[in-house]
Amino acid sequence: MRFSELTKHAGRTHYYPRIRRLRSDGWRDRVSVTLVRGQSPVEFAKRADGLAHAFGATSCRVRVDRPRRIWLDFLHRDPLSAPVAVPALPDPLTVVDLRKVVVGMLETGHPWTVRLQGGHVLVVGSTGAGKSSAVWALLWHLAPAIRAGLVQVFGIDPKGGMELGRAPGVFTRLVYGNGPDAVELLEHIATLTRQRAERFRDGKVHDWTPASGVPFVLLVVDELADVVAYQTDKGLKTRAQLALQVLTSQGRAPGVCVIGAVQDPPQTGDRLPAPVPRQDRHAGG
């Protein structure tokens, strides 16, 4: 700790972070640490590389557990180095829980699930990072609900169908490009969102459930930034941003979810949904 400059001292007295417990998963050693008063997890994050080398690990992650308590994860090997096999297509009678849709596997070996009902999903990654794997894995596990009409999927593919056009039959409506048709589809679903909100407000139903009598609506936008941030037509760009703002701010209760994939992180001023941070690495199906 002293060599890593992670101690505090007053006069001649040194104060050290305290190790609370140790756990080993075979591929990872986890160390629970209580911080010295006035110490920040950022100080450990800045020293993560040095700590990893000191303990013979390939990397060290710093995760906040609670105030003044962190976990140091020392990784010795990568359990996700091999591709995850595609699972069998779910049985048509399978009941899909939209709050826990399986996408792949966590590095802990447990299923990686994503919540669609009551939220939105933003997938960020460079070219070839596997954004499409996450999207197609979601649709794969939603197959029984899509077939039964419990989930309606709409899609926008600015790349002319190179991605979502592989399975057009999955979509209730699929638009190729980022022009007027794409913006009109965004506005159509925004209008549907408002109509459902009014219907739910006047009735006894306040949040969408499978018993609501209307399907869950899923909008998949590949290269979301092309539609709402990099659009060259200012009029279309404004309309797209306003429609997306309605979907992401009002879609939760009416049963409308947006899945957007982008190559670049959102920039200041871009109206994109905020990504949900995860503590574990994962691999798509």
N, C-alpha and C positions, 0 to 999 in steps of 0.2 A: 504494500500500500504506500509506503514511503517513497519507493523508487518510482511509483506511478503518480506521485503527487496527489494522493487521495486521502491524505490525513489532514487534520487541523491541529494547530498548536497554539498554546497560550503560554508565553514565557518559555520555560524548559519542559513543559508538559505536552506530550503528543496525545491526540485523541484519534482512535482508529474506528473505522466502520466495523460493525460486529456481524459475524456469520451466524445466522440463526439455524439453518438446516441445509442438508445436501440431499440431492436426489440424482439418480442415474437411470437413463433410459437405454443405455447401451450405445446409442449414437450421440447422446447429448448428456452433459452433466449440468444440473441446475443448482445454483447457489442462491439462497435467500439471504439478503444483506440488509441490516438496519443502518441507515445513514447517520453520520454525525450531525448534530444540530447545526443548521445553517448550510448544510450540504445539499447539492442538487443532483438529480439523476443525470443531468447534462454533463456534469463533470466526469461521470463514469463512461458516458457515451463517447466523450472525446478521447478516453484512454482505452477504448474497447480493443483496438488492434494490439496494443501493448499487453493487455491482460490476456488476450488469446495466445500470443506467443509465450507469455510467461507460464501458462498452464498447458502448453503443447496442444492447443486446439486450433482448428482451421479458422474459426471465427468466434466472436463473442457478441451476444445481443444483450441489450439492456431493456428490461421491461418494468414499468411501474406497477407495483402490487397495491400499495396504499400509501398514504403520507408517511414519509421517512422509511419506506421499505421498498426494495426493488428485488428483481430476480436477474441474475446473471446466467445466461444460457451459453455454455461452452460446447460448440459443435465439433465433433470428431469425424463424422462422415455424413454424407447426404443420403437420406433414405428415399429421396425422390429422384435419384439419378437415372433410374429406369422408367420408361413410359408406363402409364397406368393403362391396363387393358380396358377396352370398351365393354361395359357390362351388357348383359342380355337386355333386349327391349322389354320394358315392363309389360306385364300382363294387361290386356285391355280392361279388365275389371279392377285393376289396382286403384285404390283411392289415393289421390295425390294431395299431400299437405302443402299448400302454397306458402306456408310459413317456414318450411324446411325442405326445400327442393335440393336434391343431391346434385352436385356438380362434379365432384371428383373425390380425392382422398387427401387428407392432411398428412403432413410428415409424421404425425403421431400414429398414423395408421387408422384413424377414425374418419368417417365420412365427412367431406366438406359440404356443408349445406348453405344455401342462400335463401334469405327471406324475400319473397316477392309480394305477398299480401301485406300491405301496410308500409311499403317502402319502394325505393327505386334502386337501380344498380348501375354504377359507372365502372366500366372495365378500361383500365389505362395500361398501355404497353406499346413498346416499339414494334416495328414491323417484324413479324415472325415470333413474337413473344408468346402467342397462344391466346389472343383475345377471342378468336373465332371458336377455339375449343371450349371456352367457358359458355359462350352463347349457344352453341350446338348441344353441349351437354345438358343445359337447362331445357332446351326444346325436346331432347331425347327423353328425359325423365318426365316431361309434361305430356308425352304422347297419349296416354290413356285419357287425360282430361281434355286434350284437344279433340280427340276422336269422339268423345261423348258430348262435345259442345259446351263443356263447362268453362273452357278457356278459349278465347278468340285471340289470334295472334295477327298483328299488323306489322309490316316491315318497310323500312326505307333503306335502300342500298345505293349510296351515291356513286359507287364504283360500277354502275351499270349492270348489276346483277351477278358480278363475279363471286360474291360471297353468299348472300341470301338466296340468289337465284338457283342454288344447287338443289333446293327442295321447295319450289314455289307452292306446291300443294298444301304445305303446312300453314300457309298464311291465308287469312280471310281476304286481305288485300295487300299487295306488294308493289311498291313504287321503285322504279329504277331512276337514279339521278337525284340531284338536289335542287331542281327547279320548281316551277309552280305546283306540279303534282305532289311533290313532297311536302311543300308548305300547306297545301290544301288538306292533305291527310293529317298533318299535325293539328290544323284548325278543326277538322272534323272530330278528332278524338277529344280535343279540348271542349268542343261544344257538347259532346256526349258526356264528358265529365261534369259539366255544369248541370246538364239535365238530370243526371243521376243524383247529384247533390241536392237538387230541389226536390226530387222524388223522395229521397231518404229523409229529408228534413220535414216534409209534410206527413210522412207515415211513421210507423213504429220502429222502422229499421234505421239505425244510425250508422252502421258500418256494413260493408259488403260481407256476405257469407255465402256459401254454396246454396243456401236455401233462399237467397234473395230473389230468385226468379230471373236473373240476368247473368250472362257469363262474365267471368273475370277477363279484363282486357289487358293484353300485353303488347306494348309497342317496342319493337326492336329496331334500333337505328345504328347501322354500321357506319363508322366515321362520322360521329355526331357533330364534330366541329365543322365539317364541310357544310352542314345544313344551317347551323346557328351562329358560327363564328367566322368562317372563311367565305361566306356567301358574298359574291361581288355585287349583286343587286341589293341596294340598300333597302328597298321596299320589302323584298322577300325576306331579307335578313331580320328586319324589325318584326314582321309578322311571325316568322319562325320563333324568334326569341320570346315574343309575347305568348304564343301558344304553348311553348315548352314551359314557360313560367307557370301557366295555369295547371299543366299536367303535374309538374313536380311539387307544386304547393297545395293543390286541391285533390290530387288523384288518390290519396291514401284511403279515405273512407269510402268513396264510390267504387273501389275495386279496379283502379287503373294503375298500371305499373309501367315505367319506362326503363328499358335496358339500353344504355348507350355505350358505344365503344369508341375510344379516341386514341390517337397515337401520342399526342402531346398533352401534358397536364394542363388543366384550365388556367387561363391567364386572367389577370384582374380585368373585370368588366365583362367577361364572357359568362353568359347565363347557362352554366352547366351544373348538373347536380353534383353535390360534394361527395367524394368517394368515402366509403366506409372502411376505416382502418381495421386490419386483422392482425392478430398476434402470431399466427402460425403460417408457415408457407404451405402451399397446396399445389396439387397437380390436377388438371382437368381430365375429363374422360376421353 
